[in-house]
């Protein structure tokens, strides 16, 4: 008998995983297909990996099973199958069969039981078995012959893998599940026993459930948190524990109509696959089948296999109808189309990418796929044709674009909104177009659907979601110093390019909207958080912030003087002069002359002088790296802020205008650029001095409103830890409260050093900090730091349980969610590389907090902006940095605005603990903060 392994595929597991973990897809007619494609991709991969193996793809059959008879509540809390998943089952089954895989569905049992039976009978015949699944219950089947693989993540699990992941051997997995239960299947288990406790009990009694209940008298002595209370808890729930054992046990004796000899692959049914792929609109797979068919046909007629390039044909694209509007009659026709459209896509073409300084060149529109128009306004190259009058066109478009009931979609619409707001009709800077009715933004639709799946620019999105290659700007404008601005590009090229932008925007929206509506929580994030924020950010960017140019000049001189002094110190330590900016010279001084340890090497094998290396050496009290780190810090502040900010003052407004980005940070946080105001250090005197240069104009004050310890409050809400929640509910200083718990002192006796250490623990743990790093941060050895962490988790057990629960949930579903339902996908969460997996687990724990904080400040910005707009008060938001809003407020309105801003920011989310907002006021940002 061949020793190629029997491959058993848990089809039901993969169906659920593909549906929930992968971005959904739909056909042009709205038929969901994402789960089908995900599972078929996995099967194709497995077939290549095990070309000589017998296979079985096993799905759950319709109807109940023997477990429902055993326990009426079994799987009762599992929501009914979504309709979008249900309609994919039949085409998936047909596709699996058409691909040549044996497919099994056995009534009265689950897919797990069929797999268990086949696996054990094959193992008994000395044949290796590979079970392809994402279901942790299957770990009970692992033995010397049986291995689990997760084809969607690339990870594998043998006996040692089971022990490493669960802390128990495969033969204890049923006992482990019986103790901790399984919420997804509504297996009750023993209330209050989680993964760590379950594995600790089984290891402690060196056995299973039976041995545990025979040795209840020793449970209280086991080194498990809360061990003293466990015997009573176990005794109380003994019946449920043994029932859970039966429910969790996979049957290995299901009567089957097939044997191992029946489980062989057959040739795919290409005619049936072509029919199915056409229904499902799997274009690339249709092309693949057609190419294969041509190759076979050519080979039959010529006797030789043709080269691949001889038979590849691209599908004929839909003929696009793009119009460049140069006459009034055509413009009038398109105005009627735009007025009648339920949804219109629009885009602007400009002379640059700075929305506060670029000039409008033209506008494009689309109202249905593959039909779009471009209205050129200011193309000025030699020989350019006569164009419609710019102001006449803008005045005609203004009512349409400003109508909030006329729904619009853009790609990065904030940019277009700012361009049109600044378009200065008739040369009047105050006379622009205030675009209203932005219902969708394809950049944000993609970002909310999956922030990490792709970049969110139009070219990337068109390729990913439409399999369409757009004309790039470089294709028509050239590259480098000779690149043309858009007004210099001939309309023969500019017209189709601009019209394509609007057309692709509309087509992208149709593709992305269908996927988002299939996941209501994500649709809500888009419509309730991201889209309402677009006009708010546009207004903040246009408003800008006033800076004191002279003060920045003084600071720049001071930083330069400090750099000269630090350079002198560096030369003194080194015993010679050298170029502090030269990695080669610096490496020679650090490693050859001073003999410092080499912590990392470059790709070329040289000792690294990168920032993280110098920081590590500085931590170890090496003097020259400390001086170099200070020098680099001063240099960065000088080049990035004190030298650069004066150059970034807009000559038209006299202000600094940063750009905020909604679709960059994976967690949902806003970022800023040109200048980046998120990175001005607040903990250093030099950083605070830069903030002093952001000033209020005469007669106004700056008001800074900042959420207090928002991520710790979110942690309290998510973990439901009573100790942490009580600290916030009773308005205690949470760092002092933690210090009192960790250092076992009264609140009044907590020292400033103890509070500082507790703060490092509070924030460090939610960012995944280990004992070694914590010890360095608070100046203690690793053993002491670990003891502090253990005490922390003992005092706040809900935090540990949240972390364990989140890790397990992330591994199971492939993503985590914020309080509002935003998802962060974690492709490395089940990586077989420990470093990658650990990093993904840290992200899984922190992302819901950081993402929820981001969602809250975004909602707060909308609430505050709405109130300011309705009230008409002379106050404006000018900056958003992390968890802080900065407003410019007329002096006599400071008290009223302070109260209302605090009220609206506190109301941005209803958590189990209060959201506290600290408000400060001053003549500059540093004073206010």
DOVOFI-767220 format. One line per 8 residues: number of its first residue (from 1); their letters; for each residue x, y, z of C-alpha. Coordinates in steps of 0.02 Angstrom, whole numbers. Layout:
! DOVOFI-767220
NUM) a) X,Y,Z | ...
//
This chain:
! DOVOFI-767220
1) xxxxxxxx) 0,0,0 | 65,174,-44 | 119,277,104 | 56,442,35 | -53,508,177 | -241,504,176 | -295,687,171 | -458,725,261
9) xxxxxxxx) -527,900,236 | -644,977,364 | -751,1066,234 | -874,1138,360 | -734,1215,462 | -659,1295,307 | -827,1356,245 | -854,1453,407
17) xxxxxxxx) -675,1514,413 | -675,1573,233 | -843,1660,254 | -798,1753,414 | -610,1779,397 | -590,1827,214 | -656,1984,130 | -820,1937,45
25) xxxxxxxx) -844,1933,-143 | -1003,1944,-246 | -1047,1924,-429 | -1116,2067,-533 | -1289,1998,-493 | -1257,2001,-305 | -1224,1815,-277 | -1099,1793,-133
33) xxxxxxxx) -947,1691,-186 | -806,1732,-65 | -821,1575,41 | -828,1463,-113 | -671,1541,-183 | -580,1529,-16 | -618,1344,7 | -580,1299,-174
41) xxxxxxxx) -414,1391,-165 | -370,1288,-11 | -418,1125,-99 | -316,1168,-253 | -167,1203,-141 | -188,1037,-50 | -201,942,-214 | -34,1013,-270
49) xxxxxxxx) 43,976,-100 | -18,794,-93 | -30,741,-277 | -27,554,-240 | -142,551,-89 | -318,487,-70 | -438,626,-14 | -605,654,69
57) xxxxxxxx) -688,823,88 | -814,811,230 | -960,929,265 | -1095,929,398 | -1258,857,335 | -1424,947,356 | -1524,914,514 | -1480,873,694
65) xxxxxxxx) -1356,749,766 | -1348,630,913 | -1274,773,1017 | -1436,871,1002 | -1526,722,1077 | -1398,713,1216 | -1406,899,1261 | -1547,1007,1195
73) xxxxxxxx) -1445,1166,1216 | -1301,1102,1107 | -1253,1240,985 | -1411,1333,1039 | -1320,1499,1058 | -1241,1488,886 | -1328,1613,772 | -1419,1541,624
81) xxxxxxxx) -1315,1523,468 | -1309,1689,373 | -1406,1685,211 | -1250,1740,117 | -1162,1583,178 | -1308,1466,151 | -1325,1509,-35 | -1141,1463,-61
89) xxxxxxxx) -1156,1284,5 | -1232,1204,-150 | -1114,1284,-278 | -968,1240,-163 | -1020,1057,-152 | -1043,1048,-341 | -874,1130,-370 | -785,1011,-251
97) xxxxxxxx) -858,861,-344 | -820,938,-514 | -638,961,-459 | -629,773,-433 | -631,764,-242 | -735,632,-150 | -865,727,-47 | -949,654,109
105) xxxxxxxx) -1101,713,209 | -1169,589,336 | -1335,621,423 | -1349,610,612 | -1166,649,647 | -1050,795,620 | -909,810,494 | -787,789,640
113) xxxxxxxx) -856,615,676 | -838,558,495 | -660,625,492 | -621,543,659 | -683,375,598 | -585,380,435 | -429,445,522 | -424,310,654
121) xxxxxxxx) -462,169,533 | -323,230,418 | -202,248,564 | -245,72,620 | -191,13,447 | -22,100,476 | -60,236,350 | -17,418,392
129) xxxxxxxx) -161,541,398 | -166,728,372 | -323,817,435 | -343,988,358 | -446,1091,480 | -453,1249,583 | -552,1164,723 | -461,1146,889
137) xxxxxxxx) -573,999,939 | -482,891,811 | -324,898,918 | -394,748,1015 | -364,639,860 | -178,678,845 | -62,531,871 | 93,455,792
145) xxxxxxxx) 0,431,628 | -118,581,627 | -65,764,602 | -171,921,588 | -134,1055,458 | -218,1223,437 | -207,1259,252 | -275,1436,272
153) xxxxxxxx) -131,1483,389 | 5,1360,338 | 27,1290,514 | 41,1106,562 | 16,1017,729 | 85,850,786 | 90,778,964 | 220,905,1023
161) xxxxxxxx) 124,1044,936 | -34,999,1033 | 62,1004,1197 | 139,1171,1153 | -25,1252,1101 | -142,1183,1235 | -25,1133,1376 | -92,954,1377
169) xxxxxxxx) -65,796,1275 | -186,747,1134 | -263,612,1244 | -312,747,1370 | -393,865,1245 | -570,798,1275 | -546,822,1463 | -476,996,1429
177) xxxxxxxx) -629,1043,1324 | -746,966,1452 | -675,1077,1590 | -666,1243,1497 | -818,1214,1385 | -837,1285,1211 | -944,1440,1190 | -954,1419,1001
185) xxxxxxxx) -1040,1248,1021 | -1124,1294,1187 | -1034,1152,1277 | -1058,1209,1458 | -898,1148,1543 | -865,1208,1721 | -905,1394,1743 | -753,1502,1778
193) xxxxxxxx) -624,1378,1714 | -523,1444,1568 | -382,1370,1463 | -242,1398,1589 | -341,1328,1735 | -401,1177,1634 | -225,1130,1579 | -158,1163,1754
201) xxxxxxxx) -284,1043,1831 | -250,903,1708 | -62,920,1723 | -80,930,1913 | -172,764,1928 | -74,685,1785 | -231,619,1702 | -403,660,1637
209) xxxxxxxx) -574,704,1704 | -593,538,1795 | -426,556,1885 | -465,737,1926 | -627,694,2016 | -539,552,2107 | -410,675,2173 | -514,828,2215
217) xxxxxxxx) -432,835,2386 | -264,888,2311 | -336,1020,2191 | -328,1158,2322 | -141,1132,2339 | -102,1148,2153 | -7,1303,2094 | -159,1375,2006
225) xxxxxxxx) -238,1545,2033 | -393,1525,2142 | -353,1341,2178 | -437,1347,2350 | -608,1378,2271 | -592,1249,2133 | -640,1087,2226 | -810,1155,2273
233) xxxxxxxx) -837,1225,2098 | -789,1059,2017 | -901,960,2133 | -1049,1075,2101 | -1033,1057,1912 | -978,876,1903 | -1128,819,1802 | -1103,957,1673
241) xxxxxxxx) -918,917,1661 | -950,735,1614 | -1090,785,1496 | -970,907,1415 | -845,765,1398 | -971,663,1298 | -1018,813,1189 | -835,854,1151
249) xxxxxxxx) -788,675,1107 | -770,643,921 | -846,477,868 | -725,357,785 | -850,218,742 | -973,299,621 | -1044,168,499 | -989,225,326
257) xxxxxxxx) -1034,169,150 | -859,204,86 | -689,132,126 | -513,198,105 | -505,118,-67 | -648,230,-126 | -564,394,-81 | -461,426,-237
265) xxxxxxxx) -455,585,-339 | -526,585,-515 | -497,701,-662 | -588,868,-647 | -749,887,-747 | -696,1041,-847 | -864,1065,-931 | -954,1069,-763
273) xxxxxxxx) -819,1180,-688 | -837,1303,-832 | -1024,1310,-800 | -998,1338,-613 | -857,1464,-632 | -963,1562,-757 | -1105,1568,-631 | -985,1621,-494
281) xxxxxxxx) -889,1741,-609 | -718,1668,-568 | -638,1749,-719 | -458,1693,-692 | -512,1511,-669 | -622,1519,-825 | -470,1583,-920 | -366,1442,-847
289) xxxxxxxx) -489,1308,-906 | -502,1387,-1078 | -313,1396,-1096 | -298,1214,-1044 | -430,1165,-1171 | -339,1259,-1310 | -174,1181,-1260 | -252,1007,-1272
297) xxxxxxxx) -333,1051,-1438 | -171,1118,-1510 | -75,969,-1449 | -201,851,-1530 | -186,941,-1696 | 3,971,-1698 | 67,832,-1587 | 164,955,-1477
305) xxxxxxxx) 117,1058,-1326 | 118,1245,-1367 | 208,1374,-1261 | 98,1457,-1132 | 108,1628,-1216 | 37,1554,-1377 | -131,1516,-1300 | -156,1652,-1168
313) xxxxxxxx) -293,1771,-1222 | -358,1918,-1122 | -544,1934,-1103 | -611,2074,-1212 | -642,2225,-1100 | -810,2310,-1096 | -801,2456,-1218 | -792,2616,-1115
321) xxxxxxxx) -879,2774,-1173 | -778,2924,-1114 | -822,3102,-1164 | -716,3259,-1154 | -839,3404,-1140 | -789,3559,-1240 | -957,3632,-1292 | -1110,3696,-1201
329) xxxxxxxx) -1233,3573,-1279 | -1135,3421,-1218 | -1114,3502,-1048 | -1303,3532,-1036 | -1337,3349,-1082 | -1220,3290,-944 | -1296,3412,-818 | -1464,3327,-849
337) xxxxxxxx) -1384,3156,-825 | -1304,3211,-662 | -1465,3286,-598 | -1563,3128,-636 | -1435,3006,-563 | -1469,2923,-395 | -1282,2915,-363 | -1142,3003,-455
345) xxxxxxxx) -955,2977,-447 | -845,3130,-460 | -659,3172,-463 | -552,3327,-484 | -391,3350,-581 | -267,3477,-512 | -95,3553,-531 | -27,3463,-377
353) xxxxxxxx) -64,3355,-225 | -66,3490,-90 | -253,3520,-72 | -227,3693,4 | -116,3759,-137 | -155,3656,-293 | -262,3735,-429 | -416,3653,-506
361) xxxxxxxx) -387,3597,-686 | -545,3497,-723 | -687,3390,-655 | -747,3216,-707 | -909,3123,-675 | -987,2951,-698 | -1167,2896,-671 | -1157,2719,-735
369) xxxxxxxx) -1015,2594,-762 | -904,2619,-914 | -981,2789,-956 | -897,2948,-894 | -855,3127,-944 | -715,3250,-911 | -740,3439,-910 | -572,3524,-937
377) xxxxxxxx) -562,3700,-868 | -384,3767,-872 | -275,3661,-986 | -145,3785,-1049 | -21,3697,-1162 | 20,3767,-1334 | -119,3719,-1454 | -245,3676,-1317
385) xxxxxxxx) -424,3686,-1383 | -550,3815,-1323 | -628,3758,-1159 | -788,3808,-1073 | -777,3958,-957 | -712,3898,-789 | -823,4004,-678 | -980,3972,-782
393) xxxxxxxx) -954,3783,-766 | -920,3792,-579 | -1074,3901,-547 | -1180,3776,-645 | -1108,3629,-546 | -1116,3717,-377 | -1301,3681,-336 | -1280,3499,-385
401) xxxxxxxx) -1120,3473,-284 | -1187,3567,-132 | -1353,3473,-129 | -1347,3352,21 | -1486,3246,-55 | -1386,3214,-215 | -1281,3064,-162 | -1101,3059,-216
409) xxxxxxxx) -953,2939,-211 | -770,2984,-224 | -600,2904,-207 | -514,3000,-65 | -656,3126,-77 | -582,3239,58 | -450,3298,-65 | -581,3342,-196
417) xxxxxxxx) -688,3430,-65 | -543,3541,-15 | -496,3579,-195 | -674,3633,-235 | -691,3731,-73 | -535,3829,-121 | -579,3850,-305 | -609,4039,-286
425) xxxxxxxx) -749,4068,-412 | -727,4239,-491 | -558,4254,-405 | -642,4270,-234 | -551,4158,-106 | -709,4147,-1 | -816,4089,-148 | -792,3904,-170
433) xxxxxxxx) -901,3747,-178 | -945,3661,-15 | -974,3482,-71 | -1113,3395,25 | -1195,3225,7 | -1037,3118,10 | -1119,2949,41 | -971,2837,-3
441) xxxxxxxx) -784,2843,-25 | -701,2694,-109 | -537,2722,-18 | -629,2709,148 | -740,2565,90 | -583,2464,52 | -499,2519,214 | -646,2470,322
449) xxxxxxxx) -670,2305,231 | -491,2253,267 | -362,2383,317 | -213,2267,286 | -266,2178,125 | -198,2308,4 | -148,2488,-17 | -303,2595,-38
457) xxxxxxxx) -255,2703,-187 | -360,2688,-344 | -234,2592,-448 | -211,2458,-313 | -398,2443,-282 | -441,2429,-466 | -316,2288,-487 | -373,2195,-330
465) xxxxxxxx) -561,2214,-341 | -593,2239,-527 | -441,2149,-600 | -419,2307,-701 | -258,2401,-742 | -288,2589,-740 | -189,2714,-841 | -59,2782,-719
473) xxxxxxxx) -20,2967,-701 | 160,2933,-753 | 97,2855,-915 | 28,3022,-972 | 133,3148,-875 | 307,3071,-876 | 425,3051,-729 | 548,3149,-624
481) xxxxxxxx) 597,3330,-653 | 517,3331,-827 | 347,3271,-765 | 206,3381,-829 | 71,3455,-719 | -104,3405,-770 | -144,3572,-854 | 1,3541,-974
489) xxxxxxxx) -60,3370,-1033 | -146,3358,-1202 | -333,3326,-1190 | -318,3174,-1304 | -231,3090,-1156 | -297,3192,-1010 | -481,3169,-1054 | -487,2977,-1052
497) xxxxxxxx) -373,2971,-900 | -484,3089,-798 | -646,3006,-855 | -575,2836,-810 | -547,2898,-631 | -732,2935,-609 | -785,2775,-698 | -670,2664,-594
505) xxxxxxxx) -727,2752,-435 | -908,2706,-473 | -863,2527,-521 | -757,2506,-365 | -899,2568,-257 | -1017,2438,-331 | -892,2299,-297 | -844,2355,-121
513) xxxxxxxx) -1018,2407,-63 | -1086,2233,-99 | -951,2157,11 | -972,2281,153 | -1161,2262,163 | -1134,2076,192 | -1048,2121,357 | -1166,2242,448
521) xxxxxxxx) -1039,2290,583 | -915,2349,451 | -1050,2440,353 | -1091,2531,516 | -909,2581,544 | -908,2656,369 | -1074,2749,379 | -1071,2799,563
529) xxxxxxxx) -886,2840,588 | -780,2859,431 | -895,2945,307 | -961,3077,430 | -781,3116,476 | -730,3162,297 | -805,3339,294 | -746,3368,473
537) xxxxxxxx) -565,3330,428 | -581,3434,270 | -634,3585,373 | -493,3559,500 | -365,3549,361 | -430,3709,280 | -434,3800,446 | -251,3764,486
545) xxxxxxxx) -152,3817,639 | -62,3979,673 | 125,3964,714 | 251,4091,780 | 384,4095,644 | 505,4201,745 | 496,4085,896 | 533,3936,784
553) xxxxxxxx) 685,4028,718 | 750,4056,895 | 720,3872,938 | 812,3818,782 | 966,3917,836 | 957,3843,1011 | 944,3665,944 | 1092,3699,829
561) xxxxxxxx) 1196,3758,978 | 1149,3602,1078 | 1200,3493,931 | 1370,3579,924 | 1394,3543,1110 | 1341,3362,1091 | 1459,3342,943 | 1601,3410,1052
569) xxxxxxxx) 1557,3282,1188 | 1556,3142,1059 | 1730,3191,996 | 1793,3196,1175 | 1728,3022,1215 | 1794,2952,1050 | 1962,3037,1069 | 1952,3105,891
577) xxxxxxxx) 1840,3199,772 | 1728,3104,653 | 1569,3127,550 | 1422,3086,665 | 1314,3055,511 | 1431,2928,431 | 1385,2746,474 | 1559,2690,418
585) xxxxxxxx) 1655,2812,529 | 1534,2789,673 | 1550,2599,662 | 1740,2611,667 | 1733,2718,825 | 1600,2615,916 | 1657,2439,876 | 1841,2447,827
593) xxxxxxxx) 1907,2586,938 | 1792,2578,1090 | 1756,2391,1076 | 1568,2402,1107 | 1469,2240,1079 | 1400,2211,905 | 1213,2183,927 | 1160,2175,745
601) xxxxxxxx) 1238,2172,573 | 1181,2249,409 | 1139,2147,255 | 1319,2173,198 | 1388,2103,361 | 1439,2270,437 | 1406,2310,620 | 1244,2410,625
609) xxxxxxxx) 1232,2590,688 | 1043,2599,665 | 939,2695,790 | 870,2542,879 | 1047,2475,901 | 1110,2639,975 | 957,2645,1088 | 996,2470,1154
617) xxxxxxxx) 1178,2516,1184 | 1123,2676,1271 | 1010,2573,1385 | 1163,2473,1433 | 1246,2635,1494 | 1373,2656,1354 | 1412,2842,1352 | 1442,2878,1167
625) xxxxxxxx) 1279,2797,1108 | 1186,2904,1237 | 1263,3063,1167 | 1229,3006,988 | 1045,2971,1029 | 1028,3147,1102 | 1114,3220,949 | 999,3127,829
633) xxxxxxxx) 846,3181,928 | 897,3365,919 | 939,3347,734 | 769,3271,696 | 675,3408,789 | 775,3542,699 | 760,3472,524 | 579,3413,540
641) xxxxxxxx) 502,3555,639 | 599,3713,685 | 681,3728,512 | 539,3654,410 | 380,3723,488 | 413,3904,435 | 434,3842,255 | 264,3755,266
649) xxxxxxxx) 165,3911,310 | 35,3935,174 | 64,4107,93 | -123,4128,62 | -181,4092,241 | -24,4122,344 | -55,3955,431 | 10,3777,439
657) xxxxxxxx) -108,3652,356 | -73,3469,396 | -156,3328,299 | -249,3194,397 | -253,3015,332 | -397,2898,372 | -336,2746,275 | -157,2718,332
665) xxxxxxxx) -144,2649,510 | -210,2471,517 | -299,2499,684 | -405,2647,626 | -298,2785,701 | -279,2946,604 | -106,2996,545 | -46,3162,480
673) xxxxxxxx) 86,3224,358 | 159,3385,288 | 189,3415,431 | 170,3259,538 | 101,3328,701 | 79,3158,783 | 266,3140,817 | 308,3301,908
681) xxxxxxxx) 377,3233,1073 | 278,3292,1225 | 391,3216,1358 | 546,3318,1316 | 574,3503,1349 | 625,3529,1168 | 466,3447,1104 | 358,3553,1219
689) xxxxxxxx) 445,3709,1158 | 394,3667,980 | 214,3657,1041 | 237,3832,1113 | 256,3894,934 | 76,3842,894 | -14,3998,954 | -185,4079,967
697) xxxxxxxx) -219,4239,868 | -255,4398,963 | -421,4390,1055 | -424,4200,1053 | -362,4055,1161 | -311,3878,1119 | -415,3745,1206 | -344,3568,1217
705) xxxxxxxx) -464,3427,1263 | -383,3259,1297 | -456,3090,1346 | -385,3032,1512 | -306,2858,1506 | -428,2807,1370 | -346,2642,1322 | -342,2583,1504
713) xxxxxxxx) -526,2629,1520 | -562,2529,1362 | -463,2384,1437 | -572,2394,1593 | -728,2389,1484 | -670,2246,1373 | -599,2140,1515 | -743,2176,1637
721) xxxxxxxx) -613,2165,1776 | -699,2225,1934 | -540,2295,2013 | -497,2399,1862 | -677,2456,1835 | -697,2506,2018 | -539,2612,2010 | -611,2711,1864
729) xxxxxxxx) -789,2717,1931 | -726,2786,2097 | -618,2913,2006 | -459,2843,2080 | -292,2875,1999 | -275,2705,1914 | -85,2707,1919 | -87,2743,2105
737) xxxxxxxx) -219,2608,2130 | -112,2484,2033 | 42,2534,2132 | -51,2503,2296 | -99,2329,2234 | 70,2281,2162 | 179,2351,2301 | 54,2307,2439
745) xxxxxxxx) 42,2479,2518 | -101,2594,2561 | -157,2718,2428 | -93,2865,2530 | 78,2784,2549 | 113,2759,2362 | 274,2849,2315 | 302,2940,2150
753) xxxxxxxx) 426,2804,2096 | 300,2667,2136 | 167,2759,2036 | 288,2779,1890 | 324,2592,1894 | 139,2551,1903 | 107,2664,1753 | 240,2567,1656
761) xxxxxxxx) 154,2404,1706 | -21,2465,1660 | 29,2525,1487 | 166,2396,1458 | 53,2245,1481 | -79,2305,1359 | 58,2328,1230 | 123,2151,1261
769) xxxxxxxx) 278,2200,1359 | 372,2054,1440 | 460,2046,1607 | 632,2082,1534 | 580,2244,1448 | 475,2298,1598 | 622,2268,1714 | 731,2382,1607
777) xxxxxxxx) 597,2517,1602 | 573,2524,1791 | 750,2481,1842 | 729,2308,1921 | 789,2134,1873 | 684,2020,1765 | 634,1907,1911 | 566,2055,2010
785) xxxxxxxx) 476,2122,1858 | 395,1952,1828 | 338,1950,2010 | 258,2121,1985 | 168,2057,1829 | 107,1902,1923 | 39,2010,2064 | -43,2125,1937
793) xxxxxxxx) -135,1981,1854 | -183,1909,2022 | -260,2076,2071 | -338,2104,1900 | -383,1926,1842 | -506,1990,1714 | -364,2070,1616 | -273,1903,1600
801) xxxxxxxx) -433,1815,1551 | -468,1949,1419 | -294,1924,1347 | -311,1735,1341 | -485,1747,1268 | -430,1872,1136 | -279,1767,1083 | -390,1614,1063
809) xxxxxxxx) -526,1710,971 | -399,1789,854 | -321,1620,815 | -492,1546,781 | -567,1681,669 | -413,1770,602 | -460,1945,660 | -507,2049,812
817) xxxxxxxx) -638,2186,827 | -655,2355,911 | -801,2404,1021 | -889,2472,866 | -855,2320,755 | -703,2377,657 | -598,2224,608 | -410,2201,606
825) xxxxxxxx) -356,2047,511 | -203,1955,579 | -125,1848,442 | 16,1788,557 | -92,1738,706 | -71,1552,668 | 104,1563,593 | 218,1416,629
833) xxxxxxxx) 355,1544,662 | 348,1586,849 | 410,1764,826 | 278,1807,696 | 141,1723,798 | 193,1812,958 | 192,1981,870 | 19,1945,800
841) xxxxxxxx) -43,1896,973 | 22,2059,1045 | -68,2152,907 | -226,2052,940 | -228,2109,1122 | -186,2291,1089 | -280,2324,927 | -456,2320,1002
849) xxxxxxxx) -402,2452,1128 | -305,2562,1008 | -438,2540,875 | -581,2579,995 | -488,2735,1055 | -469,2787,872 | -654,2758,839 | -703,2857,994
857) xxxxxxxx) -599,3012,951 | -669,3005,773 | -848,3001,838 | -804,3141,960 | -737,3248,817 | -901,3229,724 | -1005,3270,879 | -901,3424,921
865) xxxxxxxx) -902,3483,740 | -1090,3461,724 | -1117,3561,884 | -1000,3701,829 | -1086,3710,659 | -1260,3717,736 | -1213,3841,874 | -1123,3961,758
873) xxxxxxxx) -1000,4002,898 | -831,4077,854 | -731,3919,888 | -649,3794,772 | -555,3629,787 | -379,3659,718 | -285,3500,766 | -312,3318,812
881) xxxxxxxx) -166,3224,888 | -192,3048,957 | -327,3065,1093 | -328,3255,1093 | -426,3392,1005 | -359,3570,996 | -479,3713,964 | -458,3898,930
889) xxxxxxxx) -589,3989,1035 | -636,4171,1056 | -584,4222,1232 | -759,4262,1298 | -825,4091,1242 | -691,3983,1326 | -798,3929,1476 | -949,3882,1369
897) xxxxxxxx) -848,3791,1237 | -746,3698,1370 | -903,3630,1451 | -983,3578,1286 | -827,3498,1213 | -804,3395,1372 | -988,3344,1365 | -983,3289,1182
905) xxxxxxxx) -817,3198,1195 | -876,3105,1350 | -1034,3052,1256 | -940,2977,1107 | -957,2800,1179 | -1053,2716,1319 | -927,2609,1411 | -943,2521,1579
913) xxxxxxxx) -826,2654,1649 | -837,2843,1625 | -744,2929,1485 | -652,3073,1570 | -594,3223,1468 | -461,3343,1531 | -476,3519,1462 | -338,3650,1466
921) xxxxxxxx) -329,3828,1400 | -182,3938,1353 | -106,4060,1231 | -12,3917,1148 | -30,3729,1127 | 95,3686,1265 | 5,3797,1392 | -163,3723,1344
929) x) -101,3544,1353
//
